[in-house]
Amino acid sequence: MRVEYINPFVESAYNVLKEVLQCEVNRGELSLKSTSMPVLGVAAIVGLAGDVEGRVLFDMSRDTAIKVASAMLESMDMEAITELNDMGRATITELANMITGQAVTKLHNLNFKFDLTPPAIFTGDNMEVSNPDVEALIVPIELPMGKIEINVAVRERT
Amino acid sequence: MMADPTVLEKIERDVAATQARILDYKMVTFTLAGKDYGIDIMSVKEIAKFANFTYVPNTAPFVRGVYNLRGDIISIIDLRLMFNLPVPQKTADTAENGLILRTESNVVGVIVDSIDKVVSISSEAIQPPHPIFGDINIKYISGVVEHDDRLYIILDADRVFVKGAEKADPSRVPAEIVDPRANDRVFQPEQVHESYRVGDFIEQELFTLKGFTVSPVNRLWFLNRLQEWKTKYEGAQITDAEAAQEFLTTFTSRNRERLWPAAYLDSIRSSMKEPDGTLINVWAPDCGAGYEAYSIACAMKRAFVHKQIKVWASDTDLMRISSAPNLVFTQSEIAEEYDEWIVQGKNGPTCSNDFKEMILFEYSDALHSTSLPKMHAVVMRDVLSFLDEQQQNRFFSLLEEMIRPEGILILGDNEQPVDSASWVEVDDTNLTIFRKRA
């Protein structure tokens, strides 16, 4: 992945999470993967198009998703959730949208033109994701609620 | 040059005494009719694919023909025919898997079903062949060894290919060769073979300490260096990173961590034909700080002024590759050929934005690169030698697919392709350039 793209994604993930969750956010070591990867249980996906093609995947366990969604809802004076209902799913989707949106805005300022697709969310057990043709950048984020893995797979149009 | 026998004896005793369990024997493994075989890596010159060899009439049935190996004509022998094993039907234009072997008397190519990998074992684990081995005559076998639940039959290249192999000296019983302690009193011809073992330990240490893999990519350099080293230090082993670094000093290519001198730019111009189309793609995997990428971009732009140049540069070291787009040079390394693309940045001379647009720096593992376009040139000096042998082989199959016909591959000063069949070396004193056959 082009080096200029890395920081916008890492920074916006950090900033957005810190802002909406008001908690400690720690970034783990970045890594690269090209094989298929297990999905922890809840995966929100946002597609990217424009100068590049690819997608960003936000992957977390169901438990983490419930806690993160609850924290976001409570900060807006809404009720916490106990299971991953429609409200919970919509909240996680929105989080994915916020992070990717901010990253794309930063990239626009660096003169890279990206568009977003509407986010989608997948839940289930024993899921895997694979992009045999695109190498994925893994940004692990540690939160008090658990771990979120941001998996960015984009490539230049050739 | 023959090494001093007393030194060899000493090393041999040390080895036998202190490193009894060390993995001191490397063999290239391959299959014939579904069975596993091995051959001492020191007798393997290269791993190759043979295509279009010339049939020679009136030779033994197992001689498939002759082959032009970079100007030397070598015979190609089909081991399956030689050992009366079934040969799978292949169409005439399919390349055959093979090895190029260096024997006592000459260099020959052998065809096998498939090449497996390089296996390191302890020479003590090798057992003498059992007389009932059926398919292959026992006199060609130097032993058997079990590794990873597979039984490998180790062939003795010299006996298979020495003229009149049948008349091989009966005193050379198989166990003698594989047991390093069997002959530590008298210096016999086999001990030349033992002297290569010293090289094996050094190979191991270079890999452990420096990640440097001795393989067909750099074996020519390695064997020369080993001789020098043994002369200088009387067979001294490498025991720490400092010694390994010293061993490798003659390996490192010239002008690597700096912009190339002007003469190198001319080398690129003279080694490449002007390609069709408007875009020239260049790949610089593991480019580190980025010097190779900037240099090749400049060389291409100078050689083909009217073409658009795109250099795909990558590295897995996030810190180094992240700073590559803003690399600052020192004034002294900038030849005047670069002047038109250099601007004075706030930290020193750097490349102009127009120039930088030609290069795309990616944080990427080169072995994952499957989505890149076909390349006109690939520059990877001193990269392959620091990958393990399996990765090197994967890299070469990737390069084979990725480089356009007549495209060029630039390797380190002391490197060469694993599989020479598809490449022709370009005569050049500055860079080591191979052109892909059309």
HADDOCK unambig.tbl for C-alpha pairs under 7 A between the chains (distance, minus, plus):
assign (segid A and resid 1 and name CA) (segid B and resid 362 and name CA) 4.81 0.50 0.50
assign (segid A and resid 1 and name CA) (segid B and resid 363 and name CA) 5.11 0.50 0.50
assign (segid A and resid 1 and name CA) (segid B and resid 364 and name CA) 5.85 0.50 0.50
assign (segid A and resid 2 and name CA) (segid B and resid 360 and name CA) 6.72 0.50 0.50
assign (segid A and resid 2 and name CA) (segid B and resid 361 and name CA) 5.61 0.50 0.50
assign (segid A and resid 2 and name CA) (segid B and resid 362 and name CA) 3.90 0.50 0.50
assign (segid A and resid 2 and name CA) (segid B and resid 363 and name CA) 6.00 0.50 0.50
assign (segid A and resid 3 and name CA) (segid B and resid 322 and name CA) 5.69 0.50 0.50
assign (segid A and resid 3 and name CA) (segid B and resid 361 and name CA) 5.95 0.50 0.50
assign (segid A and resid 3 and name CA) (segid B and resid 362 and name CA) 5.06 0.50 0.50
assign (segid A and resid 3 and name CA) (segid B and resid 363 and name CA) 5.57 0.50 0.50
assign (segid A and resid 32 and name CA) (segid B and resid 364 and name CA) 6.95 0.50 0.50
assign (segid A and resid 34 and name CA) (segid B and resid 368 and name CA) 6.22 0.50 0.50
assign (segid A and resid 133 and name CA) (segid B and resid 370 and name CA) 5.80 0.50 0.50
assign (segid A and resid 133 and name CA) (segid B and resid 371 and name CA) 5.77 0.50 0.50
assign (segid A and resid 134 and name CA) (segid B and resid 371 and name CA) 6.88 0.50 0.50
assign (segid A and resid 135 and name CA) (segid B and resid 368 and name CA) 6.40 0.50 0.50
assign (segid A and resid 158 and name CA) (segid B and resid 373 and name CA) 6.67 0.50 0.50
